[in-house]
Amino acid sequence: MKKVERALISVSDKSGLLELAGVLAVLGVEILSTGGTAKALTNGGIKVTEVADYTGSPEILDGRVKTLHPKVHAGLLYRRDLPAHEAQMRERGFGPIDVLVVNLYPFEATIAKPGVTFEEAIENIDIGGPCLLRAAAKNFDSVTAICDSGDYPRVAAELQANGQTSPETRRYLAQKIYRRTSEYDRTIANFLADYLN
């Protein structure tokens, strides 16, 4: 399997961010990022490309739409073993995204705050994050997708040793993502049910 060439990092919880990004940078991996994550990486001396510059589409709707773009999702979802997929990617000038690092807006923490308004809660429902995670996890044969900073050391060690993660690690991370996104959606559904009743 090819070595990692591009990563997308967009996180609310920035624990361990600079350490993992530092490993990626040393390995020559291009790092795409958004908003506050891009700023934190840049301030930490890591070179980043803003997703808006990568896609050619600026963030819109007060940041509600940042990463929902075919160039991003195709980079995560295309099958590297299918010549037809490779050909379509070349035709469109799209490239692979081999590593995804995303953790979700802190919806649970937001609704736990005393006096939180319904509007505040709704604005802390992450849309792009779960879409990215689910896309990358579906394509775990080729993409390393991380939703938990506790997994950064394992991923960093494998990348440093092999330039890529193992199939076992990618599969482990994928199942963790589907568990996390299902829990996240359940929390939102329960919040809305409680609000409506």
C-alpha positions as CSV (number, residue, x, y, z in Angstrom):
1,M,0.0,0.0,0.0
2,K,1.2,3.5,-0.8
3,K,2.6,5.8,1.8
4,V,0.3,8.5,3.2
5,E,0.5,11.7,1.2
6,R,-2.4,13.9,2.4
7,A,-4.3,14.3,5.7
8,L,-7.3,16.4,6.7
9,I,-7.4,17.5,10.3
10,S,-10.4,19.4,11.9
11,V,-10.8,19.0,15.6
12,S,-12.7,20.7,18.5
13,D,-10.5,19.0,21.1
14,K,-7.0,19.9,20.3
15,S,-5.3,17.5,22.7
16,G,-2.2,15.9,21.2
17,L,-2.8,17.8,17.9
18,L,0.6,19.3,17.4
19,E,2.4,16.0,18.2
20,L,0.4,14.0,15.6
21,A,0.6,16.8,13.0
22,G,4.3,17.1,13.7
23,V,4.8,13.4,12.8
24,L,2.8,13.9,9.6
25,A,4.8,17.0,8.7
26,V,8.1,15.2,9.1
27,L,6.9,12.4,6.9
28,G,6.1,15.0,4.2
29,V,2.3,14.6,4.4
30,E,0.3,17.5,3.1
31,I,-2.0,18.7,5.8
32,L,-5.4,20.2,5.0
33,S,-7.4,21.9,7.8
34,T,-10.1,24.4,8.7
35,G,-10.8,27.3,11.0
36,G,-9.5,27.1,14.5
37,T,-7.6,23.9,13.8
38,A,-5.7,25.5,10.9
39,K,-4.8,28.4,13.2
40,A,-3.6,26.2,16.0
41,L,-1.5,24.2,13.6
42,T,0.0,27.3,12.0
43,N,0.7,28.8,15.4
44,G,2.5,25.5,16.3
45,G,4.8,25.9,13.2
46,I,3.0,23.3,11.1
47,K,2.4,24.1,7.4
48,V,-1.3,23.7,6.4
49,T,-3.5,24.3,3.4
50,E,-6.9,25.6,4.2
51,V,-9.7,23.3,2.9
52,A,-11.3,26.3,1.2
53,D,-8.1,26.8,-0.8
54,Y,-7.9,23.1,-1.6
55,T,-11.4,22.9,-2.9
56,G,-11.7,26.4,-4.3
57,S,-14.9,26.8,-2.3
58,P,-14.9,29.2,0.6
59,E,-16.7,28.4,3.9
60,I,-20.3,29.6,3.8
61,L,-23.4,30.0,6.0
62,D,-21.4,31.1,9.1
63,G,-19.1,28.0,8.8
64,R,-22.0,25.5,8.5
65,V,-20.6,24.4,5.2
66,K,-16.8,23.9,5.1
67,T,-15.9,20.3,4.2
68,L,-19.0,19.2,2.4
69,H,-17.4,19.1,-1.0
70,P,-16.9,16.4,-3.7
71,K,-13.1,17.0,-3.8
72,V,-12.9,16.1,0.0
73,H,-15.4,13.2,0.0
74,A,-14.1,11.7,-3.2
75,G,-10.6,11.9,-1.7
76,L,-11.8,9.8,1.2
77,L,-14.2,7.5,-0.5
78,Y,-12.6,6.4,-3.8
79,R,-11.3,2.9,-4.0
80,R,-7.6,2.8,-4.7
81,D,-7.9,-0.7,-6.1
82,L,-10.4,0.2,-8.9
83,P,-8.9,1.7,-12.1
84,A,-12.2,3.3,-12.9
85,H,-12.1,5.2,-9.6
86,E,-8.5,6.2,-10.2
87,A,-9.4,7.5,-13.7
88,Q,-12.3,9.5,-12.4
89,M,-10.1,11.1,-9.8
90,R,-7.5,12.0,-12.4
91,E,-10.2,13.5,-14.8
92,R,-11.4,15.8,-12.1
93,G,-8.0,16.7,-10.7
94,F,-8.9,15.2,-7.3
95,G,-6.3,13.6,-5.0
96,P,-6.4,11.1,-2.2
97,I,-7.0,12.0,1.5
98,D,-5.3,9.1,3.3
99,V,-5.6,10.2,6.9
100,L,-8.6,11.9,8.6
101,V,-8.4,13.4,12.1
102,V,-11.8,14.7,13.3
103,N,-13.5,14.9,16.6
104,L,-17.0,16.3,16.9
105,Y,-18.5,19.6,18.1
106,P,-19.0,19.1,21.9
107,F,-22.8,18.6,21.8
108,E,-22.9,16.6,25.0
109,A,-20.9,19.3,26.9
110,T,-23.0,22.1,25.4
111,I,-26.3,20.7,26.5
112,A,-24.9,19.9,30.0
113,K,-24.3,23.6,30.6
114,P,-26.8,25.3,32.9
115,G,-29.1,27.7,31.0
116,V,-28.0,26.6,27.5
117,T,-30.5,27.7,25.0
118,F,-32.1,25.5,22.3
119,E,-30.4,27.6,19.6
120,E,-27.0,27.1,21.2
121,A,-27.5,23.4,21.3
122,I,-28.6,23.2,17.7
123,E,-25.6,25.2,16.5
124,N,-23.4,22.6,18.3
125,I,-24.7,19.7,16.2
126,D,-21.8,18.7,14.0
127,I,-22.7,17.9,10.4
128,G,-19.5,17.9,8.5
129,G,-17.6,15.9,11.1
130,P,-19.8,12.8,11.1
131,C,-20.0,12.9,7.3
132,L,-16.2,12.9,7.0
133,L,-15.8,10.3,9.7
134,R,-18.4,7.9,8.2
135,A,-16.9,8.3,4.7
136,A,-13.4,7.7,5.8
137,A,-14.4,4.7,8.1
138,K,-16.3,3.1,5.2
139,N,-13.1,3.2,3.2
140,F,-10.9,1.8,6.0
141,D,-9.1,-0.4,3.5
142,S,-7.3,2.7,2.3
143,V,-8.0,5.5,4.8
144,T,-6.9,6.0,8.4
145,A,-9.7,7.8,10.3
146,I,-9.3,8.9,13.8
147,C,-12.0,10.3,16.1
148,D,-10.2,10.0,19.5
149,S,-6.9,11.7,20.5
150,G,-6.1,8.6,22.6
151,D,-5.4,6.8,19.3
152,Y,-2.8,9.4,18.1
153,P,0.2,7.6,19.6
154,R,-0.6,4.3,18.0
155,V,-1.2,5.9,14.6
156,A,1.9,8.1,14.8
157,A,4.1,5.1,15.7
158,E,2.8,3.0,12.8
159,L,3.3,5.9,10.4
160,Q,6.8,6.5,11.6
161,A,7.7,2.8,11.2
162,N,6.0,2.0,7.9
163,G,4.7,5.3,6.3
164,Q,1.2,3.7,6.6
165,T,-1.0,2.2,9.3
166,S,-1.9,-1.5,9.5
167,P,-5.2,-3.0,8.2
168,E,-5.9,-4.1,11.8
169,T,-5.5,-0.5,13.1
170,R,-7.7,1.0,10.3
171,R,-10.4,-1.6,11.0
172,Y,-10.2,-0.9,14.8
173,L,-10.5,2.9,14.2
174,A,-13.4,2.4,11.8
175,Q,-15.5,0.5,14.2
176,K,-14.7,3.0,16.9
177,I,-16.0,5.8,14.6
178,Y,-19.3,4.1,13.9
179,R,-19.8,3.6,17.6
180,R,-19.0,7.3,18.3
181,T,-21.2,8.7,15.6
182,S,-24.2,6.4,16.7
183,E,-23.8,7.6,20.3
184,Y,-23.6,11.2,19.1
185,D,-26.8,10.9,17.1
186,R,-28.6,9.1,19.9
187,T,-27.7,12.0,22.3
188,I,-29.1,14.5,19.8
189,A,-32.3,12.5,19.2
190,N,-32.8,12.2,23.0
191,F,-32.3,16.0,23.4
192,L,-34.8,16.8,20.7
193,A,-37.3,14.3,22.1
194,D,-37.0,15.8,25.6
195,Y,-37.3,19.4,24.2
196,L,-40.5,18.5,22.3
197,N,-42.2,16.7,25.2
